[in-house]
Amino acid sequence: MRISIPISAFVAAIVGFGGTLALVIAAAKAVGATQIETASGVTAICLAMVVECLWLSWRTKMPVITAWSTPGLALIAASSGFTMPQAVGAFMVTGVLLVATGLFKPLTRLIAQIPASVASGMLAGILVSFAVNAVKAIPADPWLILPLIAAFFVIRLFNPALSVLVVLIGGGLAAFLTGRVGSLPVPELSTLTFIAPQFTASATIGLALPLYLVTMASQNLSGLAVLRAAGYHPEPGPLIGVTGLFSLLSAPFGAATTNLAAISAAICTGPDVHPDPAERWKTGP
């Protein structure tokens, strides 16, 4: 196995967790979750993603990466008036809707017919914001950011697979050594806590349906676009259906919806991972 495969998987995991884990916690707080319920939700959603990535990547021999729904979490965090049991019920309804979508062949056939040019444009739209944000951040801390940008391009000339990892480790060490990192809490093991769902019309209309629409439009379509832009042509139905199934199963433990990843998937699908597209699926497991 090429070293670039585990490196890409590691970077994708760090990017996926580091950027939006705070949003998972904020969403849990918005629906009144306790600290134990929040920890359970994070654990359950991580376990769901582990199984999804393992199964889908192995089954399809494609780098299928899943993630929590970032825009969905933002929607939950901005909501009000819902309790944790009501949110759990809404998460389960969303999971059922995703499973139904995966089984509804006319819709999945329509999704599969999205032109490759549109898929490439969606991928560009996803990634360009990161480049723009990096440039915008330069005035705030130029002595940290400019050397990292320069290092990325220099290392990429010699070994593209190592460029992101070197910048990630170098940036982390530089931030730590210069006092930019605060004190870290003592690590603890979390456990799964069952939360009895409560199904209400208000939570279904105000939370489950918007969460389903946001997850499909902003995450699943983008995730499929990333795969198609990299030259893969998966059947949308099984991918959406499996993420919906594990969203349904993990919801009673406080987990929000999971879906196809876009940003972290882009790290695992390109030629930097492996020159042979048939080998890139190994980043998933």
N, C-alpha and C positions, 0 to 999 in steps of 0.2 A: 504494500500500500504506500502510495506517495505521501510524504509528510504534509503536503498541502491540503490533503483531505481532512485530517483531524484538526489542523490549524484553522481551516475555513469553518469547520463545525464549531470550534471553540470561540472564534470571533463572532460568529452568528449568535451564539448563546449569550455572550457578553453584551452585544449590541441589543438583543431582544429584551434582556432583563434590565440592563443598566439604565436604559432610556425611559422605561415606562412602568417599572415596578411600583414606583410611588403612586402612579395612577390607579393601580390595583388596590392599594391601601386606601386611597382617597374615595374610590367607589364603594368600598366596604363601609367606610365611616359614614358615607352619605345615606346608607340604608340602616344605620344603627347597629352594625356588627360589633360584637365584643372583640377584644384582642385575641381570644382563643378562636372565635369564629373566623376572624380575618386570617389567622395563621392556617387554619384548616382550609380555607378557600384557596390560599396561595399554594398549599401542598397539593390539593386536589387538582387544581388547574395544571400544575406542573406534571403530575402523574398522567393526566389526560394527554398532554402534549407528548410525553415520552412514548406512550403506547401508539399514538397517532403517527408520529414520525417513524417509529420502528416498523409498524405494520405497513403503512402506505408506501414508504420508500422501498422496503423489501418486496412488497407485492407488485409494485409497478416498475421497479428498477429505474426510478426517477428520483431526483432529489426533492421529495415532497416535504416541506417544512411547515409546521403549524405554529400558531401563536395565539395569545389571547387577543380579543378584539379591542385594539387601542381606541378607535373612535367610539366603540360601544361602551368602554369603561368611562370615557369622557362624558358620554350621555348619562350613564348611571350616576357619576359624581355630581352632575349638574341637576339631578332629579331631587325631588323633595316629597315628603308625605308617604313614603313607603317604608314598611318594616322589613327586617331581614327575612322572615318567613315569606312575606309577599314577594320579595325580590327573588328568593329561591324558586317559588312557583313560577314567576315570570321567566327565569332562566330555563326552567324545564319546558315551558311552552315554546320558547325560542328554539330549544333543541329539537322538539318535535317538528316544528316548522322547517328546520334545516334538513332533517331526515326526509320529510315529505318532498322538499325541493329536490333532494338527490334522487328520489324515486320517480319524480315527474319528468319523464323522458322528453316531452316537447320542449320544456324549458332548458334542460341540460343540452339538448341538441342546438338550441338557439345560442346558448353560451359558447358552445364549441365552434360555432361559425363566425365568431368575432375575428376579423382579419388580423393577420400578423402585424401589419403596419399600425393598427390601433393598439395592439398589445404592446408593441415597442414604444409607442407614444405614452401609454399609461406607465410603463416602467420608467421612462425618462422623467415623467412628471413626479414619480415617487422619489427618485434619487436626486434630482436637481436641487430640491429644497435643502438637502444635507450639505451640498457644496456651497450654496448661498449662505446658509447659516454659519458655516465655517469661516467664510469671508467676513460676515457681519460681526463675528466674535473677536476678530483680530484687534480692534481698538481697545477692547476690555482687558486683554492680556497678551500683547504682541510678543513678549519675550518667551512665552510658553508655546503659543500657537504657531508662529512663523517657523521656528526650527522644526516642529513636528510636520508641518506641510512640506517643507524642504526635504526632510528625511524621507517622507513618503515617496516623493517623486524620484529621489536619488536611488533608493533601495529598489524601487519598481523597475529601474533600468536593468538591474542585475538579477533580481529574483522577485517577480510580482507576487508570488504566493506568500512571501514573508513580509511584504511592505505594511499591510494592515496590522499584523501581529506586533511587529517592531514598534510601530507608532503607538499602538495600544499600551504595550508594556512600558515604553519610554515615557509616554505621557503620564501614566499612572505613577511611575517612580518619581518623575519630576514634580508632580503635584504633591506627592507624599513628602519628599525631601525638602521642599520649599514651604511646607506648612499650609498648603491649600486644602488638605484633607482633615476633617474634624475627627474627634475620637470615635472609635468603632465599638458597638455594643458586643457583649459576650455572646458568642453563637450558642443557639439552643436547637434541639430537635423538636419539630412540631408534630402534632398528631391530627388525625381526621376526626371531626366532630359532626355527627348527624344533626341536620336542622330540618325539622318537619316543615314541608312546604305548605303555603297557604295560597289558594287560587282565588283571585278576585278579578272582577271585570275591570276595575280601575287599573290594576297592575298589568293586566293583559293588554289593555289598550294603550296605557301610558308608558309602559316599560317594555313588555315582550315584543310587541309589533315594531316599535321604533328600533329596538335592539336587533331584531331580525333584518330589517331593511338596511340599517347601517352596516351590519356585518356582511351582508351579501354585496352591497354596492361598493363599500370602501375596502373590504378585506378579501373576500373570496374572488371577486372579479379581478382585483389587482394581483392576487396570488396566482391565479390562472394565467394572467397576462405575463407575469415574470417567467413562468415555465414555458409559455409559448414563445416568448422573445428569445429564450435560450435554445429553442429548437425542439422542445418536447411537446407532445400532443396527447395529454392525458384525457381520459373520460371524466368530465366534470362531476357526473352523478355520484360515483363511489367516493370521491374525495370530499364533496360537500356532505354526503350522507354519513360518512364515518365521523367527521368532525361534529356533526349534529348529534350522532349517537353518544359520543363520549361527553359532549356538553350536557346531554340529558342525564347521563349516569353520574357525572361529577357534580351536578348542580345541588343535590341534597347535602353536600358537604361544604357548600358556600362558594363553589367555583362559578365564575362568570363564563360566558360563551367562548369557545375556541373556534378557530377558523384557519384557513390557509394564510401563511405568512407572505408578506411582500418584501419588506426591507431586508429581513434576515435571510429570506429565501434567495434574494439577489446575490448575496455573498456566497451561496452554496451552488449556484447554477452556472457560473461563468467559466471560461477557459482557464482562469487562474487556479481553479480547483483541480482540474485534470484535463489534459488535452483531449482525452476520449470522453465524449458525453455519456457513454454507457457506464463509465466508472464513477460518475459524480453522485450517484444515488447513495453511496456509502457515507456521505456527510449526514444523511438523515438519521440512521441508527446511532 
